[in-house]
Amino acid sequence: MGAWLEQKEKVKELLASEEYKTLMKKRSTEYETVFNQTKGNPGFRNFHLRGKAKAGTEWGLLM
């Protein structure tokens, strides 16, 4: 159980670091907006086709 607590403490320190906070602020403005708009505007919630190639085609049509 000690290793788990050590790992938990490392993650807690990482999440509290200024570098992580800066990265998350940048991510929220650059990337999350695109996915939120994609999900919200045409009502896209999940892929209807299965498989990497088919999902890629569906994503291309959506974009």
MMTF fields as JSON, N, C-alpha, C and O atoms, coordinates in Angstrom:
{
  "mmtfVersion": "1.0.0",
  "mmtfProducer": "UNKNOWN",
  "numBonds": 251,
  "numAtoms": 252,
  "numGroups": 63,
  "numChains": 1,
  "numModels": 1,
  "chainsPerModel": [1],
  "groupsPerChain": [63],
  "chainIdList": ["A"],
  "bondAtomList": [4, 2, 8, 6, 12, 10, 16, 14, 20, 18, 24, 22, 28, 26, 32, 30, 36, 34, 40, 38, 44, 42, 48, 46, 52, 50, 56, 54, 60, 58, 64, 62, 68, 66, 72, 70, 76, 74, 80, 78, 84, 82, 88, 86, 92, 90, 96, 94, 100, 98, 104, 102, 108, 106, 112, 110, 116, 114, 120, 118, 124, 122, 128, 126, 132, 130, 136, 134, 140, 138, 144, 142, 148, 146, 152, 150, 156, 154, 160, 158, 164, 162, 168, 166, 172, 170, 176, 174, 180, 178, 184, 182, 188, 186, 192, 190, 196, 194, 200, 198, 204, 202, 208, 206, 212, 210, 216, 214, 220, 218, 224, 222, 228, 226, 232, 230, 236, 234, 240, 238, 244, 242, 248, 246],
  "bondOrderList": [1, 1, 1, 1, 1, 1, 1, 1, 1, 1, 1, 1, 1, 1, 1, 1, 1, 1, 1, 1, 1, 1, 1, 1, 1, 1, 1, 1, 1, 1, 1, 1, 1, 1, 1, 1, 1, 1, 1, 1, 1, 1, 1, 1, 1, 1, 1, 1, 1, 1, 1, 1, 1, 1, 1, 1, 1, 1, 1, 1, 1, 1],
  "groupList": [{"groupName": "MET", "atomNameList": ["N", "CA", "C", "O"], "elementList": ["N", "C", "C", "O"], "formalChargeList": [0, 0, 0, 0], "bondAtomList": [1, 0, 2, 1, 3, 2], "bondOrderList": [1, 1, 2], "singleLetterCode": "M", "chemCompType": "L-PEPTIDE LINKING"}, {"groupName": "GLY", "atomNameList": ["N", "CA", "C", "O"], "elementList": ["N", "C", "C", "O"], "formalChargeList": [0, 0, 0, 0], "bondAtomList": [1, 0, 2, 1, 3, 2], "bondOrderList": [1, 1, 2], "singleLetterCode": "G", "chemCompType": "PEPTIDE LINKING"}, {"groupName": "ALA", "atomNameList": ["N", "CA", "C", "O"], "elementList": ["N", "C", "C", "O"], "formalChargeList": [0, 0, 0, 0], "bondAtomList": [1, 0, 2, 1, 3, 2], "bondOrderList": [1, 1, 2], "singleLetterCode": "A", "chemCompType": "L-PEPTIDE LINKING"}, {"groupName": "TRP", "atomNameList": ["N", "CA", "C", "O"], "elementList": ["N", "C", "C", "O"], "formalChargeList": [0, 0, 0, 0], "bondAtomList": [1, 0, 2, 1, 3, 2], "bondOrderList": [1, 1, 2], "singleLetterCode": "W", "chemCompType": "L-PEPTIDE LINKING"}, {"groupName": "LEU", "atomNameList": ["N", "CA", "C", "O"], "elementList": ["N", "C", "C", "O"], "formalChargeList": [0, 0, 0, 0], "bondAtomList": [1, 0, 2, 1, 3, 2], "bondOrderList": [1, 1, 2], "singleLetterCode": "L", "chemCompType": "L-PEPTIDE LINKING"}, {"groupName": "GLU", "atomNameList": ["N", "CA", "C", "O"], "elementList": ["N", "C", "C", "O"], "formalChargeList": [0, 0, 0, 0], "bondAtomList": [1, 0, 2, 1, 3, 2], "bondOrderList": [1, 1, 2], "singleLetterCode": "E", "chemCompType": "L-PEPTIDE LINKING"}, {"groupName": "GLN", "atomNameList": ["N", "CA", "C", "O"], "elementList": ["N", "C", "C", "O"], "formalChargeList": [0, 0, 0, 0], "bondAtomList": [1, 0, 2, 1, 3, 2], "bondOrderList": [1, 1, 2], "singleLetterCode": "Q", "chemCompType": "L-PEPTIDE LINKING"}, {"groupName": "LYS", "atomNameList": ["N", "CA", "C", "O"], "elementList": ["N", "C", "C", "O"], "formalChargeList": [0, 0, 0, 0], "bondAtomList": [1, 0, 2, 1, 3, 2], "bondOrderList": [1, 1, 2], "singleLetterCode": "K", "chemCompType": "L-PEPTIDE LINKING"}, {"groupName": "VAL", "atomNameList": ["N", "CA", "C", "O"], "elementList": ["N", "C", "C", "O"], "formalChargeList": [0, 0, 0, 0], "bondAtomList": [1, 0, 2, 1, 3, 2], "bondOrderList": [1, 1, 2], "singleLetterCode": "V", "chemCompType": "L-PEPTIDE LINKING"}, {"groupName": "SER", "atomNameList": ["N", "CA", "C", "O"], "elementList": ["N", "C", "C", "O"], "formalChargeList": [0, 0, 0, 0], "bondAtomList": [1, 0, 2, 1, 3, 2], "bondOrderList": [1, 1, 2], "singleLetterCode": "S", "chemCompType": "L-PEPTIDE LINKING"}, {"groupName": "TYR", "atomNameList": ["N", "CA", "C", "O"], "elementList": ["N", "C", "C", "O"], "formalChargeList": [0, 0, 0, 0], "bondAtomList": [1, 0, 2, 1, 3, 2], "bondOrderList": [1, 1, 2], "singleLetterCode": "Y", "chemCompType": "L-PEPTIDE LINKING"}, {"groupName": "THR", "atomNameList": ["N", "CA", "C", "O"], "elementList": ["N", "C", "C", "O"], "formalChargeList": [0, 0, 0, 0], "bondAtomList": [1, 0, 2, 1, 3, 2], "bondOrderList": [1, 1, 2], "singleLetterCode": "T", "chemCompType": "L-PEPTIDE LINKING"}, {"groupName": "ARG", "atomNameList": ["N", "CA", "C", "O"], "elementList": ["N", "C", "C", "O"], "formalChargeList": [0, 0, 0, 0], "bondAtomList": [1, 0, 2, 1, 3, 2], "bondOrderList": [1, 1, 2], "singleLetterCode": "R", "chemCompType": "L-PEPTIDE LINKING"}, {"groupName": "PHE", "atomNameList": ["N", "CA", "C", "O"], "elementList": ["N", "C", "C", "O"], "formalChargeList": [0, 0, 0, 0], "bondAtomList": [1, 0, 2, 1, 3, 2], "bondOrderList": [1, 1, 2], "singleLetterCode": "F", "chemCompType": "L-PEPTIDE LINKING"}, {"groupName": "ASN", "atomNameList": ["N", "CA", "C", "O"], "elementList": ["N", "C", "C", "O"], "formalChargeList": [0, 0, 0, 0], "bondAtomList": [1, 0, 2, 1, 3, 2], "bondOrderList": [1, 1, 2], "singleLetterCode": "N", "chemCompType": "L-PEPTIDE LINKING"}, {"groupName": "PRO", "atomNameList": ["N", "CA", "C", "O"], "elementList": ["N", "C", "C", "O"], "formalChargeList": [0, 0, 0, 0], "bondAtomList": [1, 0, 2, 1, 3, 2], "bondOrderList": [1, 1, 2], "singleLetterCode": "P", "chemCompType": "L-PEPTIDE LINKING"}, {"groupName": "HIS", "atomNameList": ["N", "CA", "C", "O"], "elementList": ["N", "C", "C", "O"], "formalChargeList": [0, 0, 0, 0], "bondAtomList": [1, 0, 2, 1, 3, 2], "bondOrderList": [1, 1, 2], "singleLetterCode": "H", "chemCompType": "L-PEPTIDE LINKING"}],
  "groupTypeList": [0, 1, 2, 3, 4, 5, 6, 7, 5, 7, 8, 7, 5, 4, 4, 2, 9, 5, 5, 10, 7, 11, 4, 0, 7, 7, 12, 9, 11, 5, 10, 5, 11, 8, 13, 14, 6, 11, 7, 1, 14, 15, 1, 13, 12, 14, 13, 16, 4, 12, 1, 7, 2, 7, 2, 1, 11, 5, 3, 1, 4, 4, 0],
  "groupIdList": [1, 2, 3, 4, 5, 6, 7, 8, 9, 10, 11, 12, 13, 14, 15, 16, 17, 18, 19, 20, 21, 22, 23, 24, 25, 26, 27, 28, 29, 30, 31, 32, 33, 34, 35, 36, 37, 38, 39, 40, 41, 42, 43, 44, 45, 46, 47, 48, 49, 50, 51, 52, 53, 54, 55, 56, 57, 58, 59, 60, 61, 62, 63],
  "secStructList": [7, 2, 2, 2, 2, 2, 2, 2, 2, 2, 2, 2, 2, 2, 2, 2, 1, 2, 2, 2, 2, 2, 2, 2, 2, 2, 2, 2, 2, 2, 6, 2, 2, 2, 2, 2, 2, 2, 2, 2, 1, 1, 7, 7, 7, 1, 7, 1, 1, 7, 1, 2, 2, 2, 2, 2, 2, 2, 2, 2, 2, 2, 7],
  "xCoordList": [0.818, 0.0, 0.861, 0.398, 2.099, 2.992, 3.331, 3.417, 3.527, 3.856, 2.69, 2.897, 1.49, 0.31, 0.225, -0.099, 0.511, 0.472, 1.562, 1.344, 2.745, 3.817, 3.416, 3.64, 2.825, 2.374, 1.291, 1.291, 0.383, -0.69, -0.11, -0.595, 0.907, 1.555, 2.262, 2.227, 2.91, 3.572, 2.561, 2.812, 1.424, 0.384, -0.171, -0.411, -0.371, -0.879, 0.078, -0.363, 1.383, 2.387, 2.376, 2.483, 2.247, 2.206, 1.014, 1.152, -0.149, -1.359, -1.301, -1.97, -0.512, -0.396, 0.697, 0.802, 1.506, 2.62, 2.125, 1.078, 2.891, 2.552, 2.631, 1.842, 3.572, 3.721, 2.454, 1.991, 1.905, 0.676, -0.503, -1.307, -0.606, -1.707, -1.64, -2.668, -0.439, -0.258, -0.657, -1.325, -0.249, -0.573, -2.086, -2.625, -2.766, -4.212, -4.955, -5.968, -4.464, -5.092, -4.961, -5.904, -3.799, -3.566, -4.449, -5.03, -4.548, -5.358, -6.825, -7.502, -7.307, -8.729, -9.108, -10.235, -8.183, -8.512, -8.235, -8.918, -7.24, -6.855, -7.603, -8.009, -7.792, -8.299, -9.73, -10.536, -10.041, -11.354, -12.472, -13.563, -12.213, -13.227, -13.665, -14.854, -12.696, -13.002, -13.912, -14.898, -13.593, -14.399, -15.774, -16.761, -15.853, -17.156, -18.044, -19.239, -17.467, -18.247, -18.68, -19.801, -17.8, -18.127, -19.291, -20.197, -19.267, -20.339, -21.634, -22.721, -21.523, -22.708, -23.431, -24.661, -22.698, -23.34, -24.154, -25.362, -23.557, -24.37, -24.991, -25.637, -24.812, -25.37, -24.584, -25.126, -23.308, -22.476, -22.075, -21.421, -22.452, -22.113, -21.24, -20.398, -21.435, -20.603, -20.585, -21.427, -19.611, -19.496, -20.556, -20.872, -21.097, -22.103, -21.479, -22.076, -20.267, -19.562, -18.457, -17.954, -18.086, -17.04, -15.812, -15.911, -14.669, -13.404, -12.696, -13.333, -11.375, -10.577, -10.798, -10.968, -10.796, -10.95, -12.342, -12.469, -13.371, -14.739, -14.973, -15.614, -14.447, -14.594, -13.825, -14.275, -12.673, -11.913, -12.674, -12.65, -13.354, -14.178, -15.337, -15.636, -15.981, -17.095, -16.623, -17.306, -15.458, -14.898, -14.577, -14.829, -14.022, -13.719, -14.965, -14.942, -16.031, -17.287, -17.853, -18.419, -17.698, -18.183, -17.407, -17.978, -16.101, -15.284, -15.528, -14.924],
  "yCoordList": [-1.194, 0.0, 1.257, 2.317, 1.158, 2.307, 2.872, 4.09, 1.993, 2.456, 3.251, 4.24, 2.822, 3.524, 4.929, 5.882, 5.056, 6.368, 7.283, 8.485, 6.718, 7.511, 8.019, 9.183, 7.141, 7.53, 8.6, 9.558, 8.438, 9.413, 10.781, 11.802, 10.81, 12.062, 12.718, 13.94, 11.901, 12.436, 13.089, 14.166, 12.436, 12.985, 14.273, 15.238, 14.295, 15.487, 16.661, 17.785, 16.41, 17.451, 17.928, 19.125, 16.997, 17.344, 18.24, 19.249, 17.873, 18.645, 20.039, 20.956, 20.202, 21.497, 22.379, 23.554, 21.835, 22.601, 23.691, 23.555, 24.765, 25.879, 25.451, 25.91, 24.578, 24.093, 23.368, 23.561, 22.544, 21.813, 22.77, 22.616, 23.741, 24.708, 25.507, 25.761, 25.901, 26.63, 25.769, 26.241, 24.511, 23.582, 23.378, 23.368, 23.219, 23.004, 24.255, 24.147, 25.426, 26.666, 26.781, 27.182, 26.429, 26.461, 25.432, 25.717, 24.254, 23.191, 23.596, 23.337, 24.221, 24.561, 25.555, 25.531, 26.428, 27.404, 26.893, 27.29, 26.013, 25.569, 24.338, 24.284, 23.357, 22.072, 21.781, 21.322, 22.038, 21.669, 22.404, 21.859, 23.619, 24.389, 23.679, 23.63, 23.131, 22.437, 21.241, 21.052, 20.436, 19.258, 19.637, 18.971, 20.682, 21.116, 21.608, 21.314, 22.358, 22.836, 21.684, 21.676, 20.715, 19.553, 18.778, 18.357, 18.591, 17.85, 18.654, 18.088, 19.96, 20.773, 21.21, 21.171, 21.624, 22.199, 21.193, 21.384, 20.132, 19.2, 18.085, 17.195, 18.112, 17.063, 15.768, 14.698, 15.852, 14.653, 14.175, 14.909, 12.968, 12.413, 11.163, 10.937, 10.358, 9.165, 8.747, 9.164, 7.92, 7.428, 6.367, 5.563, 6.375, 5.39, 4.176, 3.1, 4.356, 3.267, 2.736, 3.453, 1.493, 0.871, 0.623, 0.384, 0.681, 0.461, 1.786, 2.821, 1.739, 2.95, 3.68, 4.899, 2.947, 3.567, 4.188, 5.311, 3.466, 3.977, 5.179, 6.152, 5.105, 6.233, 7.438, 8.573, 7.21, 8.308, 8.967, 10.19, 8.163, 8.711, 9.517, 10.607, 8.996, 9.708, 11.031, 12.048, 11.019, 12.23, 13.249, 14.443, 12.767, 13.656, 14.319, 15.507, 13.58, 14.145, 15.168, 16.182, 14.9, 15.815, 17.132, 18.207, 17.031, 18.233, 19.018, 20.071],
  "zCoordList": [0.0, 0.0, 0.0, -0.42, 0.462, 0.534, -0.833, -0.994, -1.836, -3.182, -3.77, -4.474, -3.483, -3.987, -3.399, -4.108, -2.124, -1.485, -2.026, -2.18, -2.318, -2.907, -4.288, -4.623, -5.08, -6.42, -6.327, -7.1, -5.395, -5.203, -4.846, -5.332, -4.014, -3.619, -4.807, -4.952, -5.666, -6.86, -7.797, -8.337, -7.986, -8.861, -8.266, -8.992, -6.98, -6.31, -6.503, -6.743, -6.399, -6.608, -8.065, -8.331, -8.99, -10.407, -10.714, -11.406, -10.202, -10.467, -9.851, -10.328, -8.804, -8.136, -8.753, -8.404, -9.656, -10.219, -11.167, -11.8, -11.253, -12.143, -13.599, -14.425, -13.92, -15.295, -15.751, -16.875, -14.881, -15.2, -15.363, -16.282, -14.486, -14.555, -15.856, -16.485, -16.257, -17.512, -18.701, -19.621, -18.68, -19.755, -19.865, -20.971, -18.749, -18.764, -19.241, -19.932, -18.88, -19.341, -20.859, -21.54, -21.377, -22.821, -23.521, -24.569, -22.95, -23.55, -23.615, -24.61, -22.571, -22.531, -23.618, -24.113, -23.993, -25.028, -26.432, -27.376, -26.591, -27.924, -28.41, -29.571, -27.55, -27.997, -27.575, -28.384, -26.344, -25.835, -26.569, -26.74, -26.998, -27.707, -28.982, -29.299, -29.709, -30.961, -30.705, -31.416, -29.699, -29.42, -28.884, -29.197, -28.09, -27.588, -28.71, -28.735, -29.64, -30.777, -31.667, -32.176, -31.857, -32.683, -32.083, -32.802, -30.778, -30.12, -30.058, -30.168, -29.885, -29.666, -30.922, -30.971, -31.933, -33.112, -33.915, -34.054, -34.45, -35.239, -34.401, -34.954, -33.081, -32.238, -32.306, -32.026, -32.675, -32.785, -31.405, -30.664, -31.047, -29.738, -29.821, -28.953, -30.853, -31.006, -32.475, -33.269, -32.81, -34.176, -34.43, -33.553, -35.635, -36.005, -36.672, -36.707, -37.204, -37.879, -36.977, -36.112, -37.179, -36.373, -37.224, -38.427, -36.593, -37.279, -37.504, -37.7, -37.472, -37.571, -38.9, -38.919, -39.986, -41.305, -41.464, -41.952, -41.059, -41.186, -40.274, -40.671, -39.044, -38.121, -38.65, -38.49, -39.278, -39.869, -40.998, -41.136, -41.81, -42.889, -42.318, -42.807, -41.301, -40.673, -40.067, -40.187, -39.417, -38.835, -39.936, -39.779, -41.041, -42.155, -42.718, -43.044, -42.835, -43.318, -42.34, -42.748, -41.07, -40.045, -40.069, -39.884, -40.299, -40.323, -41.589, -41.789]
}
